[in-house]
Amino acid sequence: MRYRNVHLIYFSPTHTSAKIVYAIAEGMGAISMSESDVTREAPDSEEHIDDELTIIAAPVYGGRVAETAAERLRMFRSTYHAPAVPVVLYGNRDYEDALRELCDLVSEQGFVPVAAAAFIGEHSFSREGMPVAEGRPDESDLEQAAAFGRKIIERLEQVSCVESLSALEVRGHFPYREKSPSTPQAPVTDNDACTRCGYCVEVCPTHAISSRDGDLYSDPELCIKCCACVKECPEGARTFDTPYTAMLHKNFSARREPEVFFSRFNPSRVRSSEAETKQR
Ligand SMILES: Cc1cc2nc3c(=O)[nH]c(=O)nc-3n(C[C@H](O)[C@H](O)[C@H](O)COP(=O)(O)O)c2cc1C
């Protein structure tokens, strides 16, 4: 199978998932690329993707696919079983059941996962003085992502249809781990440092930030704690204080490496799909 276009679908408030999908696509040597960035908005209506190799990426929140990402990714369908590459980004703690969940989600939407990966990105809660996976994905991660992309293409070129690949197996359990109960909290603004430029309002994926009497305020009920506003504020006027930062820094500073998974070539499935074609 050869694909002219690679389609990228991602939700990535702090850009680590986006960086990895671009590096994978680059490794694939795509002739053309198209993208659906669902970070700021969900698509208006269901979108169909049918003849393109599709990379689908989301961050891990609490060992699961970030809920807002999952909701938005469910707007994409593939009626004719386009091959897909589910990818999760996690902040060096663990990805638990998130990759399995993303693979299941894209399968339910009609895609066929042909390879999958878990990469590491700087933790959303990483802070100066208490770094967690600071600066990741780094050069080595991006090289590994490109190598992953190259290998996917090499493997797909060896088969004539996705049906000749066996079901993809990845690390993770079903039933997935229970979601932790929601604890509404949001970053705060230092009003002396804030210039009211409004950039935080623009980058917030859930429209949780608004102006109140001239000051910027985050609604804890809408905030998903992604920390896009904290990392992107040009004045460093936004902070999110959580005890998790110190815990993560203390316990999860040892470098973890990306993990990749491929579905295997299955000769018996080639024979049965050839037989089905002959019968038609
Ligand atoms: C609410 C929340 C929960 C998170 N939970 C986890 C987790 O369970 N394990 C982990 O290693 N990282 C976790 N992270 C870190 C993100 O997965 C990581 O920073 C990721 O690279 C962010 O992706 P993005 O840059 O595409 O937004 C969490 C981040 C947030 C905001």
PDBQT file of the ligand as one rigid body, heavy atoms in Angstrom, charges set to zero:
ROOT
HETATM    1  C1  LIG A 301      -4.767  17.171  33.868  1.00  0.00    +0.000 C 
HETATM    2  C2  LIG A 301      -3.499  16.500  33.401  1.00  0.00    +0.000 A 
HETATM    3  C3  LIG A 301      -3.271  15.166  33.709  1.00  0.00    +0.000 A 
HETATM    4  C4  LIG A 301      -2.094  14.537  33.262  1.00  0.00    +0.000 A 
HETATM    5  N1  LIG A 301      -1.911  13.201  33.545  1.00  0.00    +0.000 NA
HETATM    6  C5  LIG A 301      -0.770  12.595  33.157  1.00  0.00    +0.000 A 
HETATM    7  C6  LIG A 301      -0.551  11.210  33.447  1.00  0.00    +0.000 A 
HETATM    8  O1  LIG A 301      -1.430  10.490  33.953  1.00  0.00    +0.000 OA
HETATM    9  N2  LIG A 301       0.660  10.668  33.151  1.00  0.00    +0.000 N 
HETATM   10  C7  LIG A 301       1.669  11.417  32.594  1.00  0.00    +0.000 A 
HETATM   11  O2  LIG A 301       2.775  10.887  32.427  1.00  0.00    +0.000 OA
HETATM   12  N3  LIG A 301       1.462  12.713  32.216  1.00  0.00    +0.000 NA
HETATM   13  C8  LIG A 301       0.267  13.305  32.478  1.00  0.00    +0.000 A 
HETATM   14  N4  LIG A 301       0.042  14.626  32.114  1.00  0.00    +0.000 N 
HETATM   15  C9  LIG A 301       1.063  15.335  31.304  1.00  0.00    +0.000 C 
HETATM   16  C10 LIG A 301       0.711  15.383  29.814  1.00  0.00    +0.000 C 
HETATM   17  O3  LIG A 301       0.298  14.129  29.340  1.00  0.00    +0.000 OA
HETATM   18  C11 LIG A 301       1.963  15.824  28.988  1.00  0.00    +0.000 C 
HETATM   19  O4  LIG A 301       2.446  17.031  29.477  1.00  0.00    +0.000 OA
HETATM   20  C12 LIG A 301       1.696  15.911  27.500  1.00  0.00    +0.000 C 
HETATM   21  O5  LIG A 301       2.955  16.004  26.863  1.00  0.00    +0.000 OA
HETATM   22  C13 LIG A 301       0.860  17.134  27.113  1.00  0.00    +0.000 C 
HETATM   23  O6  LIG A 301       0.552  17.088  25.727  1.00  0.00    +0.000 OA
HETATM   24  P1  LIG A 301       0.382  18.407  24.817  1.00  0.00    +0.000 P 
HETATM   25  O7  LIG A 301       1.708  19.153  24.893  1.00  0.00    +0.000 OA
HETATM   26  O8  LIG A 301       0.151  17.894  23.444  1.00  0.00    +0.000 OA
HETATM   27  O9  LIG A 301      -0.718  19.219  25.382  1.00  0.00    +0.000 OA
HETATM   28  C14 LIG A 301      -1.122  15.274  32.523  1.00  0.00    +0.000 A 
HETATM   29  C15 LIG A 301      -1.374  16.620  32.228  1.00  0.00    +0.000 A 
HETATM   30  C16 LIG A 301      -2.559  17.224  32.654  1.00  0.00    +0.000 A 
HETATM   31  C17 LIG A 301      -2.788  18.658  32.280  1.00  0.00    +0.000 C 
ENDROOT
TORSDOF 0
